[in-house]
Structures are given as C-alpha cells and as structure tokens.
C-alpha cells in the first residue's frame, strides 16, 4: 500500500516537471522590450532594435509579440537582402496591433514595418532563433525510502577524575646573613716624650794672652860661616788653652744633638 502511494507521487512529480519545463521553454518575447513597443526607435537611433535583439535569447517554441498602433504601423517578414535594403516582400502584412508570431525552427528571421519610410527610420529587427532546449527525461519511479535504523546511543564513558598533583613545597630560602663590619681600630699615636734640653754651660771666652813683643836684636856681625836655621819656638800656654776649649765645645755640641734627635 505504501509502495503504491510512493509510485503515484513520483508520477505526479514527473508530470509537474514536464509542464513546468514546457512553460519555461515556451515564452512570449515582446519586440523592443516591455518599455518600447513596435514604433520608431527612441532618439532616432536606427540601430536600436538590432542592439536589443543582440542582447535577447530566442529559442524554438518562443513567440514574438509585436505591439503597436494598427493605424500607424504593421509587420511583414522579409528576406535578408530585403531587410538590408528595406524592400517589401510577397508575405502578408500583419496589422492587428498585437501580432504573435511563433518561432518553429532555428535560424535567422527578418521583420520590417511595411509603411513607406518606416524601415529606413529604424523599424526593422533581425531575430536569431536557437535550437529548442532538450526536454527532461522521465526519471524512473522512485522506490520508497526506508529510513535508516538509528543505532542506540551509547552514553560516553567518563574517565575517572585524576587527583590534582600537588607540587612539592620548596622550603623558603633564608637570606644570607651579612656579618657586621667592625671598623678598624684607630692607630695609637705615640707621642715622644719631650726631653728638656740640658742647659749648656756657658763657656767663658778665652782670655787673650798678650804675645810677647819681639826683641830687637842687634845684627850680629857678619860671619863667613853659612847661616844655621834656628828651631821654631815652642807653642805657648795661650795656644794650649784654645785647643782645650775647642775640644770641650765639640763634645758639648755632640751631646746636645744626641739629646734632641
């Protein structure tokens, strides 16, 4: 029963697709676009319809729609040479004001307005018809879709909680003890004892001894004998006293210098 319903739905889908593809493939194309009817080109642009046609896609199964005022224009299909020269053909002239021309084959088709002078003013259009799109093939009947069996959901296995690792406690490091700095002991100043100078005994100045006055001797009578050198007189007592005082003074000066230094 369920399979029959599935086949019926598949057939309905195929029919809908065919109808949609046919509706999409076959379309009505208004010559000049939705804002420009079959009339003189805007701004006297004689190439207006050629430019519009080059930007439009035409396919077999489409319809060309010419919308215009029937008392001022018409439509006639011509050959390529007649299109270039704006010459009329033997084909009938359409003048309903809303002509629909089906495109039954691929190739180029040419249309002009048969009123005198209208073709020369730009009322002509060339349409290049492409091949019809390939209709979609009928898909095979879709078998009923069996929903997959959902496997039982296995709850996730929670691993045992790992006890937190306590890092080893590092004992505090005692700061280094800096020994007190003992200032150096001042160097004792040895004061030399003051030695009182020994009074120097005053030395009495030497008493000058008057030298004996020389005795003037009478010249001796000249002798024929060679003169004899007389011996030097012995030093007197005054000379001995001076020498003694000099020795004592030197001894005193040496003693005073030893005491001072």
TORFITI-902070 format. One record per atom (N, C-alpha, C): x, y, z; residue in three letters. Coordinates in steps of 0.2 Angstrom, whole numbers, plus 5000, padded with zeros to 4 digits. Each point is the difference from the previous one (the first is absolute). Layout:
# TORFITI-902070
XYZALA...
***
This chain:
# TORFITI-902070
500449945000UNK499650065000UNK500450065000UNK500550005004UNK500550065001UNK500450014993UNK500249944997UNK500450004994UNK499650034994UNK499349995000UNK499650024995UNK499950085001UNK499950025006UNK500050075001UNK500650044998UNK500649975001UNK500750034998UNK500050004992UNK499849954997UNK500050004992UNK499550064997UNK499550015003UNK499550054998UNK500350075001UNK500350015006UNK500450065001UNK500550024995UNK500449944998UNK500550014995UNK499750024993UNK499549974998UNK499750014994UNK499750085000UNK499750025005UNK499850075001UNK500650054999UNK500549985003UNK500650045000UNK500350014993UNK500049944996UNK500250004993UNK499650054996UNK499349995001UNK499550044996UNK500150075001UNK500150025006UNK500150075002UNK500650034997UNK500649965000UNK500650024997UNK499950014993UNK499749964996UNK499950014993UNK499650064999UNK499550015004UNK499650064998UNK500450065002UNK500450005005UNK500450065002UNK500550014995UNK500349954997UNK500550014995UNK499750034994UNK499549974998UNK499650034994UNK499950075001UNK499750025006UNK499850075001UNK500750055000UNK500549975002UNK500650045001UNK500350004993UNK500049954996UNK500350004993UNK499650044995UNK499450005000UNK499650044996UNK499850075003UNK500250064998UNK499950065003UNK499850054994UNK499750055002UNK499850064995UNK500550055001UNK500350024995UNK500550065000UNK499750064996UNK500050055004UNK499750064997UNK500650044996UNK499850014994UNK500650044996UNK500150075003UNK500650015001UNK500250075003UNK500050005008UNK499849945003UNK500050005007UNK499350035003UNK500049995007UNK499350025003UNK499950085000UNK500550044999UNK500050075000UNK499950034993UNK500249964995UNK500050034993UNK499649964995UNK499450024998UNK499649974995UNK500350004993UNK499649974995UNK500350004993UNK499850074998UNK500550045000UNK499950074998UNK500750034997UNK500050064999UNK500650034998UNK500550005006UNK500749994999UNK500549995005UNK500050075004UNK500149995006UNK500150065004UNK500750044998UNK499950075000UNK500650044998UNK500349994993UNK499549974996UNK500249994993UNK500649964999UNK500149955005UNK500549954999UNK499849944996UNK500250004993UNK499849954996UNK500349935001UNK500549995004UNK500249945002UNK499749975007UNK499550045003UNK499749985006UNK499849935000UNK499649974995UNK499749935001UNK500649954999UNK500550024996UNK500549954999UNK500449995006UNK500150065004UNK500449995006UNK499649965005UNK499350025000UNK499649965005UNK499949924998UNK500049994994UNK500049934998UNK500649965002UNK500650034999UNK500649975002UNK500149985007UNK499650045005UNK500049985007UNK499549965002UNK499649974995UNK499449965002UNK500149934997UNK499849955004UNK500049934998UNK499449984997UNK500049974994UNK499449974997UNK500149924999UNK499549965001UNK500049934999UNK499449984997UNK500149944997UNK499449974997UNK499549985005UNK499350024998UNK499550005005UNK499850065003UNK500450054999UNK499850075003UNK499650044995UNK499750055002UNK499550044996UNK500350075000UNK500050034994UNK500150074999UNK499450045000UNK500050055005UNK499350045000UNK500250074998UNK499650034995UNK500150074998UNK499450045002UNK500150055004UNK499550045003UNK500150074997UNK499450034997UNK500150064996UNK499350034999UNK500050064998UNK499350034997UNK499949984993UNK499449964999UNK499949974994UNK499950054994UNK499850075002UNK499950054995UNK500650034998UNK500649985003UNK500650044998UNK500649954998UNK499949945002UNK500649954999UNK499749934998UNK500449964997UNK499849934999UNK500749965000UNK499949934999UNK500649955000UNK500049964994UNK500649994997UNK500149964994UNK500749965001UNK500049944999UNK500649965000UNK500350004993UNK500650014999UNK500450014994UNK500649965000UNK500450004994UNK500649965000UNK500650055003UNK500649975000UNK500650035002UNK500150064996UNK500049994993UNK500250064995UNK499450055001UNK499449985000UNK499550055001UNK500050045006UNK500349975006UNK500050035006UNK500650055000UNK500549994996UNK500650055000UNK499850064995UNK499649994995UNK499850054996UNK499350035001UNK499649975005UNK499450035002UNK499549994994UNK500049944997UNK499549994995UNK499549955002UNK499450014997UNK499449965002UNK500149934997UNK499649955003UNK500049934998UNK499349994998UNK499949934998UNK499349984998UNK499649975006UNK500450005006UNK499649975006UNK499550055002UNK499549975003UNK499450045003UNK500250055005UNK499750065000UNK500150055005UNK499650005006UNK500249995006UNK499649995006UNK499950075003UNK499450015002UNK499850075002UNK499550005006UNK500049955004UNK499550005005UNK500250045006UNK500650025001UNK500250045005UNK500349965006UNK499949935000UNK500349965005UNK500149934996UNK500550004996UNK500149944996UNK500549955004UNK499849945000UNK500449945003UNK500349964995UNK500649994999UNK500349964995UNK500449955003UNK499949935000UNK500349955003UNK500749984996UNK500549985004UNK500649994997UNK500149925000UNK499949974994UNK499949934999UNK500749974998UNK500550034998UNK500649974998UNK500650055002UNK500649975000UNK500650045001UNK500250044994UNK500350055001UNK500350044995UNK499950085001UNK500150044995UNK499950075000UNK499450024996UNK499650045003UNK499450034997UNK500050075001UNK499650034994UNK500150084999UNK499350025000UNK499950065003UNK499350035000UNK500150085000UNK499550034996UNK500150074999UNK499350035000UNK499950075001UNK499450034999UNK499950024993UNK499449984997UNK499950014993UNK499850074998UNK499950045005UNK499850074998UNK500650044997UNK499850044995UNK500650034996UNK500450045004UNK500749995000UNK500450045004UNK500149985007UNK499649955003UNK500149985007UNK500649965001UNK500149964995UNK500649955001UNK500750045000UNK500050054995UNK500650045000UNK500150045006UNK499550015004UNK500050045007UNK500249955006UNK500149944998UNK500249955005UNK499549955003UNK499450004996UNK499549955002UNK500149934997UNK500649975002UNK500149934997UNK500449965005UNK499949945000UNK500449965006UNK500149934997UNK500649985002UNK500349934998UNK500049965006UNK499749945000UNK500049955005UNK500349944999UNK500549985004UNK500449944999UNK499749945005UNK499749954997UNK499649955004UNK500549945001UNK500149985007UNK500449955001UNK499649935001UNK500349955000UNK499749935001UNK499650005006UNK499549965000UNK499649995006UNK500349965005UNK499950025007UNK500349965005UNK499849935000UNK500449955002UNK499849935001UNK499649995005UNK499449974999UNK499549995006UNK500349955005UNK499950015006UNK500349955005UNK499749934999UNK500449955001UNK499849935000UNK499649995006UNK499649954999UNK499649975005UNK500449965005UNK500050025006UNK500449975005UNK499749935002UNK500349955002UNK499749945002UNK499650015006UNK499649955001UNK499650015006UNK500449995006UNK499950055005UNK500450005006UNK499849955005UNK500449955002UNK499749955005UNK499950045007UNK499649975004UNK499950035006UNK500750005004UNK500150055004UNK500650015003UNK499949975007UNK500449955002UNK499949985007UNK500550045004UNK499750035005UNK500550035005UNK500549965003UNK500650025001UNK500549965003UNK499849995007UNK500249945003UNK499949985007UNK500550045004UNK499850045005UNK500450035004UNK500349965005UNK500749995000UNK500349965005UNK499950035007UNK500049965005UNK499950025007UNK500650055002UNK499950055003UNK500550055002UNK500349975006UNK500749995000UNK500349985006UNK500350065003UNK499850005007UNK500250065004UNK500850005000UNK500350065000UNK500750005000UNK500349985007UNK500549974999UNK500349975007UNK500550065002UNK499850025007UNK500450055003UNK500649975003UNK500650024998UNK500649975004UNK500050035007UNK500349955004UNK500050035007UNK500450065001UNK499850045005UNK500350065001UNK500749995002UNK500550034998UNK500750005002UNK500150055006UNK500249975005UNK500250055006UNK500550054998UNK499950065002UNK500550054998UNK500649995003UNK500550014997UNK500749995002UNK500350065004UNK500149995006UNK500350065004UNK500750004999UNK500250064998UNK500850004999UNK500350005006UNK500649985001UNK500450005006UNK500150075002UNK500050005007UNK500150075003UNK500750015001UNK500250064997UNK500750025001UNK500150045006UNK500549975005UNK500150045006UNK500250074998UNK499850055004UNK500350074999UNK500750005001UNK500350044996UNK500750015000UNK500250065005UNK500449985005UNK500150065005UNK500550044996UNK499950075001UNK500550054997UNK500749995003UNK500550014996UNK500749995003UNK500150065006UNK500349975005UNK500150055006UNK500750034999UNK500050075000UNK500650044998UNK500350025007UNK500649975002UNK500350025006UNK500150075001UNK499950035006UNK500150075001UNK500750024998UNK500150064997UNK500750024999UNK500350045005UNK500549975003UNK500350045006UNK500550054997UNK499950065002UNK500550054997UNK500749995003UNK500550014996UNK500749995003UNK500150055006UNK500449975004UNK500250045006UNK500550054998UNK499950065003UNK500450054999UNK500749995002UNK500550024996UNK500749995001UNK500250055006UNK500349975005UNK500250045006UNK500550054998UNK500050065002UNK500550054998UNK500550005006UNK500649984999UNK500550005005UNK500350075000UNK499950035006UNK500350065000UNK500750005004UNK500550024996UNK500749995003UNK500050055006UNK500349985005UNK500150045006UNK500450064999UNK499850055002UNK500450064999UNK500650005005UNK500650014997UNK500650005005UNK500250075000UNK500050025006UNK500250075002UNK500750004998UNK500250054996UNK500750014998UNK500450025006UNK500649965000UNK500550015005UNK500350075000UNK500050045005UNK500350074999UNK500849994998UNK500250044996UNK500749994998UNK500350055004UNK500549985003UNK500450045004UNK500450064996UNK499950055003UNK500350064996UNK500849995000UNK500250014994UNK500850005000UNK500250075000UNK500450015005UNK500350075000UNK500550014994UNK499950054997UNK500550014995UNK500750005002UNK500449974996UNK500750005001UNK500350065002UNK500450005004UNK500450075002UNK500650004995UNK499950064997UNK500650014995UNK500650015004UNK500549974998UNK500750005003UNK500450054996UNK500250055002UNK500450044996UNK500749974998UNK500150004994UNK500649974997UNK500650045002UNK500549975002UNK500650045001UNK500350044994UNK500150065002UNK500350044994UNK500749984998UNK500150004994UNK500649974997UNK500650045003UNK500549975001UNK500650045003UNK500550014994UNK500150064999UNK500550024995UNK500749995002UNK500249954996UNK500749985001UNK500550044996UNK500550015002UNK500550044996UNK500349954995UNK500050034994UNK500349954995UNK500749985002UNK500149934999UNK500649975002UNK500550024994UNK500550005002UNK500550014995UNK500149954995UNK500150024994UNK500049964995UNK500549955001UNK499849944998UNK500449945001UNK500149974993UNK500649975000UNK500149974994UNK499749934999UNK499849985006UNK499749935000UNK499350004998UNK499749944997UNK499350004997UNK499650005006UNK499450044999UNK499550015005UNK499749935002UNK499850005007UNK499749945003UNK499350015001UNK499549964998UNK499350015001UNK499949995007UNK499650055004UNK499949995007UNK499349965000UNK499949965005UNK499449965001UNK499450055002UNK499449974998UNK499350045001UNK499950015008UNK499850055002UNK499950015007UNK499449965002UNK500049975006UNK499549955002UNK499350045001UNK499549974999UNK499350045001UNK499950025008UNK499850055000UNK499950035007UNK499449975004UNK499850025005UNK499549985004UNK499350034997UNK500050054997UNK499450034997UNK499749954995UNK500449984996UNK499849954994UNK499749945003UNK500349975006UNK499849945003UNK499350015003UNK499850065002UNK499350025003UNK499550004994UNK500250024995UNK499550004994UNK499849934998UNK500549964999UNK499949934998UNK499649975005UNK500050015006UNK499649975005UNK499350025000UNK499950064999UNK499350035000UNK499749974993UNK500349994995UNK499749984994UNK499849935001UNK500449965003UNK499849925001UNK499450005004UNK500050045006UNK499450005004UNK499450024997UNK500050054995UNK499450034997UNK499749954995UNK500549964997UNK499749954995UNK499749945004UNK500249985006UNK499749955004UNK499350025002UNK500050075002UNK499350025002UNK499550004994UNK500250034995UNK499650004994UNK499749934998UNK500549955000UNK499849934999UNK499549975005UNK500150025006UNK499549985005UNK499350034999UNK500050064999UNK499350034999UNK499749974994UNK500449994994UNK499649974994UNK499849935002UNK500349965004UNK499849935001UNK499350015004UNK500050055005UNK499450015004UNK499450024996UNK500150044995UNK499450034996UNK499849954995UNK500449964997UNK499849954994UNK500049935003UNK
***
